[in-house]
Amino acid sequence: MSIAELTLASEEIRKRLVEVVYKAKAGHIGGDLSSLNVLTALYMRVMNVDPKNPKMQGRDRFIMSKGHCVEALYCVLEAKGFITKELVDTYGDYLSVLAGHPTVEVPGIEFNSGALGHGLSIGVGCAIAAKMDGAAYKTYVLMGDGEQGEGSIYEAAMAGSNYKLDNLVAFIDRNGLQISDTTENVMKLESLDERWRAFGWDVLDVDGNDMGAIVDCLENIDYTNGKPHMVILHTTKGFHVSYMENVLKWHHGVPTAEEYEEAISEITKRIEELKK
């Protein structure tokens, strides 16, 4: 997909995401929306995956460490063809296979995740396995910025550098808000760049709201430099739903009927403009 096609796809998936969260009356929509662009870029352009063969040999691996934002992942997996619209419509229903965190019962999901701080360690293990096997696949891990308070992340950070895992790409969705307050009021994170460089990682700062910037970053990573890669995505919580942007309550809020209609109207107008 071109950048224009990816941008349109992200808005169509955004509209679907709002529908899914509204119908289920559950979800972490703020972080869903801030991480949606990178998920779209990964699945629609960057990663080597096949929805017709989810366990394909040599496929790239993706781990959603910030598993509470699984709604965004489900909608991207639907758009890619891993799962059907009918299945996604069951999200929030009793006995649905679609849980509130990623589970391996869902095609396209590699690992159960969502216990914050664990995803990067899993990613390190995948990247080491690829090195041991002489395999070419890459591993991608998406973390939240509030998640950076978890100590296990820094054990994984040391291991990633120690084993020179240049086949590993981690992302921090740096939207600045977590469940109870800003990240800097809860547990100061800055300077993230200096912290990860000190661990020996290749650190890249990217406008995570800009599809072109995301793709440019991912397609220019040096996978031979002997360093794991940390992409800090500077994003907006609740991105592209105006009344949700940078508003703390939308960490896990559910729109009212009126708010739902407003969001759908906004996104639909953007989709129509992008199609012109």
C-alpha positions as CSV (number, residue, x, y, z in Angstrom):
1,M,0.0,0.0,0.0
2,S,1.1,3.6,-0.7
3,I,1.1,6.2,2.1
4,A,-2.2,7.6,0.8
5,E,-3.7,4.1,0.8
6,L,-2.4,3.4,4.3
7,T,-3.8,6.7,5.6
8,L,-7.2,5.9,4.1
9,A,-7.1,2.3,5.6
10,S,-6.2,3.7,9.0
11,E,-9.3,5.9,9.0
12,E,-11.5,3.1,7.8
13,I,-10.1,0.9,10.6
14,R,-10.5,3.8,13.1
15,K,-14.2,4.0,12.2
16,R,-14.6,0.3,12.7
17,L,-12.8,0.5,16.0
18,V,-15.2,3.1,17.3
19,E,-18.1,0.8,16.3
20,V,-16.6,-2.2,18.0
21,V,-15.9,-0.4,21.3
22,Y,-19.3,1.2,21.3
23,K,-21.1,-2.1,20.6
24,A,-19.1,-4.0,23.2
25,K,-19.5,-1.2,25.8
26,A,-15.9,-1.9,26.7
27,G,-12.4,-1.1,25.6
28,H,-9.4,1.1,26.0
29,I,-10.2,3.5,23.1
30,G,-7.7,6.2,23.9
31,G,-4.7,4.0,23.5
32,D,-6.4,2.1,20.7
33,L,-6.6,5.3,18.7
34,S,-3.0,6.4,19.4
35,S,-1.5,3.1,18.4
36,L,-3.7,2.4,15.3
37,N,-1.4,4.1,12.7
38,V,1.6,2.0,13.6
39,L,-0.5,-1.2,13.6
40,T,-1.9,-0.3,10.2
41,A,1.6,0.4,8.8
42,L,3.0,-2.9,10.2
43,Y,0.3,-5.2,9.0
44,M,-0.6,-3.5,5.7
45,R,2.9,-2.8,4.4
46,V,5.8,-3.7,6.6
47,M,5.5,-7.2,8.1
48,N,5.8,-10.4,6.2
49,V,2.6,-12.2,7.3
50,D,-0.1,-14.2,5.5
51,P,-3.7,-14.2,6.7
52,K,-4.3,-17.4,4.7
53,N,-1.4,-19.1,6.6
54,P,-1.1,-17.5,10.0
55,K,1.7,-19.9,11.1
56,M,3.7,-19.5,7.9
57,Q,7.3,-20.5,8.3
58,G,9.5,-17.4,8.4
59,R,6.7,-15.0,9.2
60,D,7.5,-11.8,11.1
61,R,6.3,-11.8,14.8
62,F,4.3,-9.1,16.5
63,I,3.7,-8.9,20.2
64,M,1.2,-6.4,21.6
65,S,2.7,-5.8,25.0
66,K,0.1,-3.1,25.8
67,G,-2.5,-5.8,25.5
68,H,-5.4,-3.8,26.9
69,C,-5.5,-2.0,23.5
70,V,-6.5,-5.3,21.8
71,E,-9.5,-3.7,20.1
72,A,-7.2,-1.9,17.7
73,L,-5.4,-5.1,17.0
74,Y,-8.6,-7.0,16.3
75,C,-9.8,-4.4,13.9
76,V,-6.4,-4.4,12.0
77,L,-6.5,-8.2,11.9
78,E,-10.0,-8.0,10.4
79,A,-8.9,-5.5,7.8
80,K,-5.9,-7.7,6.9
81,G,-8.1,-10.8,6.6
82,F,-7.0,-12.9,9.6
83,I,-10.4,-12.8,11.2
84,T,-13.9,-12.0,9.9
85,K,-16.2,-9.1,10.6
86,E,-18.7,-11.6,12.1
87,L,-16.1,-12.7,14.6
88,V,-15.1,-9.2,15.6
89,D,-18.8,-8.3,16.1
90,T,-18.8,-10.8,18.9
91,Y,-16.3,-8.8,21.0
92,G,-17.7,-8.2,24.4
93,D,-20.2,-11.1,24.0
94,Y,-20.4,-14.0,26.5
95,L,-18.0,-16.8,25.5
96,S,-16.6,-14.9,22.5
97,V,-13.0,-16.1,21.7
98,L,-12.1,-12.4,21.5
99,A,-11.0,-11.6,25.0
100,G,-10.0,-8.2,26.5
101,H,-6.4,-9.0,25.9
102,P,-4.7,-10.9,23.0
103,T,-4.9,-14.7,23.1
104,V,-3.5,-17.3,20.8
105,E,-6.9,-18.7,20.1
106,V,-7.3,-15.8,17.6
107,P,-5.7,-16.3,14.2
108,G,-2.8,-13.8,13.7
109,I,-2.0,-13.5,17.4
110,E,1.3,-15.1,18.4
111,F,1.3,-14.8,22.2
112,N,-1.1,-14.2,25.1
113,S,-0.2,-10.7,26.3
114,G,-1.4,-7.8,28.4
115,A,0.4,-8.4,31.7
116,L,2.3,-5.2,31.3
117,G,6.1,-5.4,31.1
118,H,6.2,-8.9,29.7
119,G,6.0,-8.3,25.9
120,L,9.5,-7.1,25.4
121,S,11.0,-10.2,27.1
122,I,8.9,-12.4,24.8
123,G,10.2,-10.3,21.9
124,V,13.8,-10.8,23.0
125,G,13.2,-14.5,23.1
126,C,11.8,-14.5,19.6
127,A,14.7,-12.5,18.3
128,I,17.2,-14.8,19.9
129,A,15.4,-17.8,18.4
130,A,15.7,-16.3,14.9
131,K,19.4,-15.7,15.4
132,M,20.0,-19.2,16.6
133,D,18.0,-20.7,13.7
134,G,19.6,-18.4,11.1
135,A,16.1,-17.2,10.2
136,A,15.4,-13.9,8.5
137,Y,12.1,-12.9,10.3
138,K,11.9,-9.8,12.4
139,T,10.1,-9.3,15.7
140,Y,8.1,-6.2,16.6
141,V,6.8,-5.3,20.1
142,L,4.4,-2.5,20.9
143,M,4.5,-1.1,24.5
144,G,2.7,1.7,26.2
145,D,4.5,4.6,27.8
146,G,2.9,4.0,31.2
147,E,4.2,0.4,30.9
148,Q,7.7,1.8,31.1
149,G,7.4,1.7,34.9
150,E,7.6,-2.1,34.8
151,G,11.0,-3.4,35.9
152,S,11.1,-6.4,33.7
153,I,11.3,-4.2,30.6
154,Y,14.8,-3.2,31.7
155,E,16.0,-6.7,32.1
156,A,14.8,-7.2,28.5
157,A,16.5,-4.0,27.5
158,M,19.9,-5.3,28.8
159,A,19.4,-8.7,27.1
160,G,18.4,-7.2,23.8
161,S,21.6,-5.1,23.7
162,N,23.8,-7.9,25.1
163,Y,22.7,-10.3,22.4
164,K,23.0,-7.7,19.6
165,L,19.4,-8.2,18.5
166,D,19.2,-6.0,15.5
167,N,16.3,-8.1,14.3
168,L,14.1,-6.7,17.1
169,V,12.1,-3.5,16.8
170,A,10.3,-2.2,19.9
171,F,7.8,0.7,20.0
172,I,6.7,3.0,22.8
173,D,3.3,4.6,22.2
174,R,4.3,7.9,23.8
175,N,0.9,9.5,24.2
176,G,1.8,11.0,27.6
177,L,-1.3,9.7,29.5
178,Q,-1.9,6.5,31.6
179,I,-4.9,5.3,33.5
180,S,-4.7,7.8,36.4
181,D,-2.7,10.8,35.3
182,T,0.0,12.0,32.9
183,T,3.0,9.7,32.8
184,E,5.3,12.4,34.1
185,N,3.1,12.9,37.2
186,V,2.9,9.1,37.9
187,M,6.5,8.1,37.2
188,K,8.8,10.4,35.3
189,L,10.1,8.8,32.1
190,E,12.1,11.5,30.4
191,S,14.5,11.4,28.8
192,L,13.4,8.1,27.2
193,D,15.9,8.7,24.4
194,E,18.9,8.9,26.7
195,R,17.6,5.9,28.8
196,W,17.4,3.6,25.9
197,R,20.6,4.7,24.3
198,A,22.3,4.1,27.6
199,F,21.0,0.5,27.4
200,G,22.7,0.2,24.0
201,W,19.7,0.5,21.7
202,D,19.3,2.3,18.4
203,V,16.8,4.9,19.3
204,L,14.5,6.6,16.7
205,D,12.0,9.4,17.4
206,V,8.9,9.4,15.1
207,D,5.7,11.3,14.8
208,G,3.4,8.4,15.5
209,N,0.4,10.3,14.1
210,D,2.0,10.6,10.7
211,M,1.7,7.6,8.5
212,G,4.5,8.7,6.2
213,A,6.9,9.2,9.0
214,I,6.1,5.8,10.5
215,V,6.7,4.0,7.2
216,D,9.9,6.0,6.4
217,C,11.3,5.0,9.8
218,L,10.5,1.4,9.5
219,E,11.8,1.0,5.9
220,N,15.1,2.7,6.8
221,I,16.0,0.7,9.9
222,D,19.5,-0.8,9.7
223,Y,19.0,-4.5,10.6
224,T,22.7,-5.1,10.4
225,N,24.0,-2.6,13.0
226,G,24.2,-5.1,15.9
227,K,21.7,-3.1,18.0
228,P,18.0,-3.6,18.9
229,H,15.8,-0.8,17.7
230,M,13.6,1.4,19.9
231,V,11.0,3.5,18.0
232,I,9.5,6.2,20.3
233,L,6.2,7.1,18.7
234,H,5.1,10.6,19.7
235,T,1.3,10.2,19.5
236,T,-2.0,11.7,20.7
237,K,-4.2,9.7,23.1
238,G,-7.6,9.4,21.4
239,F,-6.1,10.5,18.0
240,H,-8.5,11.7,15.4
241,V,-11.6,11.8,17.5
242,S,-11.6,15.5,18.5
243,Y,-13.3,15.3,21.9
244,M,-11.2,12.3,23.0
245,E,-7.7,13.8,22.1
246,N,-5.5,14.3,25.2
247,V,-8.4,13.7,27.6
248,L,-7.6,11.3,30.4
249,K,-11.0,9.7,30.8
250,W,-10.8,8.1,27.4
251,H,-8.1,5.7,28.6
252,H,-10.9,3.3,28.9
253,G,-14.1,5.3,28.3
254,V,-17.0,4.1,26.2
255,P,-18.9,6.7,24.0
256,T,-22.5,7.6,24.7
257,A,-24.9,7.3,21.7
258,E,-24.4,11.0,21.0
259,E,-20.6,10.8,21.3
260,Y,-20.6,7.7,19.1
261,E,-22.5,9.5,16.3
262,E,-20.1,12.5,16.6
263,A,-17.0,10.3,16.3
264,I,-18.4,8.4,13.4
265,S,-19.4,11.6,11.6
266,E,-15.9,13.1,12.0
267,I,-14.2,10.0,10.7
268,T,-16.6,9.5,7.8
269,K,-16.0,13.0,6.6
270,R,-12.2,12.4,6.6
271,I,-12.7,9.1,4.7
272,E,-14.8,10.9,2.1
273,E,-12.1,13.6,1.7
274,L,-9.3,11.0,1.4
275,K,-11.3,9.2,-1.3
276,K,-11.5,12.3,-3.5
